[in-house]
Amino acid sequence: MAAGQVTLDPEIAAFLAEMKARWAAHPPFDTLDFPGQRAVCEAVRARWAEGGPDMARTIERMFDPGAGKLHVRVYFPDGVREPAPALVYLHGGGFTLFSIDTHDRLMREYAAAGGFAVIGVEYPLSPEHKYPVALDRIEALMLWLKDRGGELGIDPERLAMGGDSAGANLSFATALRLRDRGEGGLVRAILSNYGYFSTAVSDEAEACFGGPGSIMDRAEAVAYYANYLTDFDRERSDPLACPLLADLAGLPPVLLVIPECDLLTEQSLAMEARLRVAGVETEAIVYAGATHSFLEAMSVAVVARRGLVDGAAFVAAELTR
């Protein structure tokens, strides 16, 4: 099974086939409203959130850190001492879908593998909440953690940010906002999993990795951005909405986790180049045969386990420097 001129990892191919079968048990996605789409996503992805490591304790909290309500889930693995270093993790889903429940196992795995706490964030979704509502609330959360993180058992001096796809976008945008207000040192590292950084998707990427039957094509990707942005034509050039356009100087060290067979691979490679030009300490790892969302296959695919362990090791190293 191939995508363009590259061959999918067999375990990832099996993961995608199972995902496709699970989607087929539900009504066509385009016939559902957004709450209906999210409900199907929760059902389809529940399989991949099962199992994994138990946590020493987990905190659920709904509160307003300063710009509107957020639901956070804080995972503490065995052996971590409080106040704990922490990764603030922002789930993907095109700014529109998914939740801390769909990404529950992924966050527990990061906590267990890295020996740090993970703060999962249930940020407001689009199109009900347009840009910059989610960004405003995430920035407020980071500032709240700086001042009051100890209330959650978190060390405000050792915070990293990360996320997948749209969550990687929001991680960069938050770090840029904090930098610009003189709080750049608050984020010690950024973990970027198959980030979605721009509305631009090339014809080559669409030909190789989009089209019918792909995990995500260009039309779907652009529709997610249209959900997110209040004024698509104007805000598509806003560097906080499309961080690939930003001045990246002064950001903390970054790890880019890049699947080889992804519509958005070109965006991570472009981000790598721009980070290096800006003088940002940058590591980029391309995972052969992997696709968008491949980390969710951690229970069935070696390449996903490798990507997860690499990300956890990067965050742990930066939080202990």
C-alpha positions as CSV (number, residue, x, y, z in Angstrom):
1,M,0.0,0.0,0.0
2,A,1.6,3.3,-1.1
3,A,0.9,7.0,-0.7
4,G,2.6,8.8,-3.6
5,Q,6.0,7.3,-4.0
6,V,6.4,6.1,-0.4
7,T,5.1,3.0,1.2
8,L,3.0,3.0,4.3
9,D,4.3,1.1,7.4
10,P,2.2,-2.1,7.4
11,E,1.1,-1.6,11.0
12,I,0.0,1.9,10.2
13,A,-1.8,0.6,7.2
14,A,-3.7,-1.8,9.4
15,F,-4.5,1.0,11.9
16,L,-6.0,3.1,9.0
17,A,-8.0,0.1,7.8
18,E,-9.5,-0.5,11.2
19,M,-10.2,3.2,11.5
20,K,-11.9,3.3,8.1
21,A,-14.1,0.3,9.2
22,R,-15.1,2.0,12.4
23,W,-16.0,5.2,10.4
24,A,-18.2,3.1,8.1
25,A,-20.4,2.0,11.0
26,H,-21.6,5.6,11.4
27,P,-23.6,8.0,9.1
28,P,-21.6,9.8,6.5
29,F,-19.6,12.6,8.2
30,D,-20.9,15.3,5.9
31,T,-24.5,14.6,6.8
32,L,-23.9,15.4,10.5
33,D,-23.8,18.7,12.3
34,F,-20.7,19.6,14.4
35,P,-22.0,18.0,17.7
36,G,-22.8,14.9,15.7
37,Q,-19.4,14.8,14.0
38,R,-17.7,15.1,17.4
39,A,-19.8,12.3,18.9
40,V,-18.8,10.0,16.0
41,C,-15.1,11.0,16.5
42,E,-15.3,10.1,20.2
43,A,-16.8,6.7,19.3
44,V,-14.4,5.9,16.5
45,R,-11.3,6.9,18.5
46,A,-12.3,5.3,21.8
47,R,-10.6,2.2,20.7
48,W,-7.2,4.0,20.6
49,A,-7.6,5.7,24.0
50,E,-8.1,2.4,25.8
51,G,-5.3,0.6,27.8
52,G,-1.9,2.1,28.5
53,P,-0.3,3.1,31.8
54,D,-2.2,3.9,35.0
55,M,-1.4,7.2,36.6
56,A,-0.5,7.7,40.3
57,R,-3.3,10.4,40.3
58,T,-5.3,12.5,37.9
59,I,-6.9,15.9,38.6
60,E,-9.9,17.2,36.7
61,R,-10.6,20.9,37.0
62,M,-13.0,23.3,35.2
63,F,-12.1,26.9,35.9
64,D,-11.5,30.3,34.3
65,P,-7.8,31.1,34.2
66,G,-8.5,34.6,33.0
67,A,-10.1,34.6,29.5
68,G,-13.0,32.2,29.8
69,K,-13.6,28.7,31.1
70,L,-11.3,25.7,30.4
71,H,-11.5,22.1,31.4
72,V,-8.0,20.6,32.2
73,R,-7.0,17.1,33.1
74,V,-3.6,16.7,34.9
75,Y,-1.9,13.4,34.8
76,F,0.8,12.5,37.4
77,P,2.7,9.3,36.7
78,D,4.3,7.1,39.3
79,G,7.5,8.4,40.8
80,V,7.1,12.1,39.9
81,R,7.8,14.5,42.7
82,E,5.6,17.6,43.2
83,P,5.7,20.4,42.3
84,A,6.2,18.5,39.0
85,P,7.6,19.5,35.6
86,A,4.8,19.5,33.1
87,L,3.9,19.3,29.4
88,V,0.8,21.3,28.5
89,Y,-0.7,19.2,25.7
90,L,-3.2,20.5,23.1
91,H,-5.1,17.8,21.2
92,G,-5.5,18.0,17.4
93,G,-8.7,17.8,15.3
94,G,-8.6,20.8,13.0
95,F,-9.6,23.2,15.7
96,T,-13.1,21.6,15.3
97,L,-13.0,18.0,16.6
98,F,-11.5,15.7,19.3
99,S,-11.0,16.2,23.0
100,I,-8.9,15.2,26.0
101,D,-10.8,12.0,26.0
102,T,-9.8,11.0,22.4
103,H,-6.2,11.8,23.4
104,D,-6.3,10.4,27.0
105,R,-4.0,7.5,26.4
106,L,-1.5,9.5,24.4
107,M,-1.2,11.9,27.3
108,R,-0.8,9.1,29.9
109,E,1.8,7.5,27.7
110,Y,3.8,10.8,27.6
111,A,3.6,11.2,31.3
112,A,4.7,7.6,32.0
113,A,7.5,7.6,29.4
114,G,8.9,11.0,30.4
115,G,8.4,11.1,34.1
116,F,6.6,14.5,34.1
117,A,3.0,15.6,34.6
118,V,0.9,16.2,31.5
119,I,-1.8,18.9,31.5
120,G,-4.5,18.1,28.9
121,V,-6.5,21.1,27.8
122,E,-10.1,21.0,26.6
123,Y,-10.0,24.3,24.7
124,P,-13.1,25.7,23.0
125,L,-13.7,24.3,19.5
126,S,-14.6,26.0,16.2
127,P,-16.8,27.1,14.5
128,E,-18.7,27.9,17.6
129,H,-15.6,29.6,19.0
130,K,-13.6,31.4,16.3
131,Y,-10.0,32.6,16.4
132,P,-8.6,33.8,18.7
133,V,-10.9,32.5,21.5
134,A,-9.0,29.2,22.0
135,L,-5.7,31.0,21.8
136,D,-6.8,33.6,24.3
137,R,-7.8,30.9,26.9
138,I,-4.6,28.8,26.4
139,E,-2.4,31.9,26.9
140,A,-4.4,32.8,30.0
141,L,-3.8,29.2,31.3
142,M,-0.1,29.5,30.8
143,L,0.0,32.8,32.7
144,W,-2.2,31.2,35.5
145,L,0.2,28.3,35.7
146,K,3.1,30.7,36.1
147,D,1.5,32.3,39.1
148,R,-0.6,29.5,40.6
149,G,0.6,26.3,39.1
150,G,1.5,25.0,42.6
151,E,-2.3,24.7,43.3
152,L,-2.2,21.8,40.8
153,G,1.1,20.4,42.0
154,I,2.9,21.9,39.0
155,D,6.3,23.6,38.9
156,P,5.9,26.9,37.0
157,E,9.6,27.0,36.3
158,R,9.4,23.7,34.3
159,L,6.7,24.0,31.7
160,A,6.7,22.7,28.1
161,M,4.0,22.9,25.5
162,G,3.0,20.5,22.8
163,G,0.3,19.2,20.6
164,D,-0.7,17.4,17.4
165,S,-1.9,19.1,14.2
166,A,-4.0,22.0,15.3
167,G,-2.7,21.6,18.8
168,A,0.9,22.1,17.5
169,N,-0.3,25.3,15.8
170,L,-1.8,26.5,19.1
171,S,1.4,25.6,21.0
172,F,3.5,27.8,18.7
173,A,1.0,30.6,18.7
174,T,0.8,30.6,22.5
175,A,4.6,30.6,22.8
176,L,4.8,33.5,20.3
177,R,2.2,35.5,22.3
178,L,4.1,34.9,25.5
179,R,7.4,35.9,23.9
180,D,5.9,39.1,22.7
181,R,4.6,40.1,26.1
182,G,8.0,39.4,27.7
183,E,7.2,35.9,29.1
184,G,9.2,33.9,26.5
185,G,11.0,32.0,29.3
186,L,7.8,30.5,30.6
187,V,7.7,27.8,27.8
188,R,10.9,25.7,28.0
189,A,10.2,23.5,25.0
190,I,7.7,22.9,22.2
191,L,6.8,19.4,21.0
192,S,5.2,19.6,17.6
193,N,3.4,16.4,16.3
194,Y,2.5,16.7,12.6
195,G,1.7,20.4,13.0
196,Y,-0.8,22.3,10.9
197,F,0.8,25.7,10.4
198,S,-0.7,27.3,7.3
199,T,-3.8,27.3,5.0
200,A,-1.5,26.6,2.1
201,V,-1.3,23.0,0.9
202,S,0.6,22.4,-2.3
203,D,-0.6,20.5,-5.4
204,E,2.2,18.0,-4.8
205,A,1.1,17.3,-1.3
206,E,-2.5,16.8,-2.4
207,A,-1.4,14.5,-5.3
208,C,0.8,12.4,-3.1
209,F,-1.1,12.2,0.2
210,G,-4.6,13.7,-0.3
211,G,-7.5,12.6,-2.5
212,P,-10.2,10.0,-1.9
213,G,-9.5,7.5,0.8
214,S,-6.7,9.5,2.4
215,I,-6.7,10.3,6.1
216,M,-7.0,14.0,5.3
217,D,-7.1,15.8,1.9
218,R,-6.7,19.5,1.1
219,A,-10.4,20.3,1.0
220,E,-10.8,18.9,4.5
221,A,-7.7,20.7,5.8
222,V,-8.8,24.1,4.4
223,A,-12.3,23.5,5.7
224,Y,-10.9,23.2,9.2
225,Y,-9.1,26.5,8.9
226,A,-12.3,28.1,7.6
227,N,-14.0,26.9,10.7
228,Y,-11.3,28.4,12.9
229,L,-10.9,31.8,11.3
230,T,-13.3,34.6,11.7
231,D,-12.2,36.3,8.4
232,F,-10.5,33.7,6.3
233,D,-9.0,36.0,3.6
234,R,-7.6,38.4,6.2
235,E,-6.5,36.1,8.9
236,R,-4.8,33.5,6.7
237,S,-1.9,35.9,6.8
238,D,-2.0,36.4,10.6
239,P,1.2,34.8,12.0
240,L,-0.7,33.8,15.2
241,A,-3.2,31.9,13.1
242,C,-0.6,30.6,10.7
243,P,2.6,30.3,12.6
244,L,4.6,29.3,9.6
245,L,4.4,33.1,8.7
246,A,5.7,34.3,12.1
247,D,8.9,35.7,13.2
248,L,10.1,32.7,15.1
249,A,13.2,34.2,16.8
250,G,13.4,33.7,20.5
251,L,11.3,30.5,20.7
252,P,12.4,27.7,23.0
253,P,13.9,24.4,21.7
254,V,11.5,22.6,19.3
255,L,11.1,18.9,18.3
256,L,9.2,18.4,15.1
257,V,7.7,14.9,14.9
258,I,7.1,14.4,11.1
259,P,5.3,11.5,9.5
260,E,6.6,10.7,6.0
261,C,3.2,10.1,4.4
262,D,1.2,13.2,5.4
263,L,-0.5,16.0,3.6
264,L,1.1,18.3,6.2
265,T,4.7,16.9,6.0
266,E,5.7,19.9,3.8
267,Q,4.6,22.3,6.5
268,S,6.7,20.7,9.2
269,L,9.7,20.7,6.9
270,A,9.1,24.3,6.1
271,M,8.8,25.1,9.8
272,E,12.1,23.3,10.5
273,A,13.8,25.5,7.9
274,R,12.3,28.7,9.3
275,L,13.2,27.8,12.9
276,R,16.8,27.1,12.0
277,V,17.1,30.4,10.1
278,A,15.6,32.2,13.2
279,G,18.3,30.6,15.4
280,V,15.9,28.3,17.3
281,E,17.4,25.1,18.6
282,T,15.5,22.6,16.5
283,E,15.3,18.8,16.0
284,A,13.2,17.2,13.3
285,I,12.6,13.5,13.0
286,V,10.8,12.0,10.0
287,Y,9.1,8.6,10.6
288,A,9.2,6.4,7.6
289,G,5.8,5.0,6.5
290,A,3.8,7.0,9.1
291,T,0.8,9.2,8.4
292,H,-1.1,12.0,10.1
293,S,-2.4,10.9,13.5
294,F,0.1,8.0,13.6
295,L,0.8,8.4,17.3
296,E,-2.7,7.2,18.1
297,A,-1.6,3.8,16.8
298,M,0.8,3.4,19.7
299,S,-0.9,0.1,20.8
300,V,-0.4,-1.6,17.5
301,A,2.5,0.1,15.7
302,V,6.2,0.2,16.5
303,V,6.7,3.4,14.6
304,A,4.1,5.1,16.8
305,R,5.8,3.9,20.0
306,R,9.1,5.2,18.7
307,G,7.6,8.6,18.0
308,L,6.0,8.8,21.4
309,V,9.2,7.8,23.2
310,D,11.2,10.3,21.2
311,G,8.8,13.1,22.1
312,A,8.8,12.2,25.8
313,A,12.6,12.0,26.0
314,F,12.9,15.5,24.3
315,V,10.5,17.1,26.8
316,A,12.1,15.4,29.8
317,A,15.5,16.5,28.7
318,E,14.5,20.1,28.2
319,L,12.6,20.3,31.5
320,T,15.7,19.0,33.4
321,R,18.3,21.2,31.7
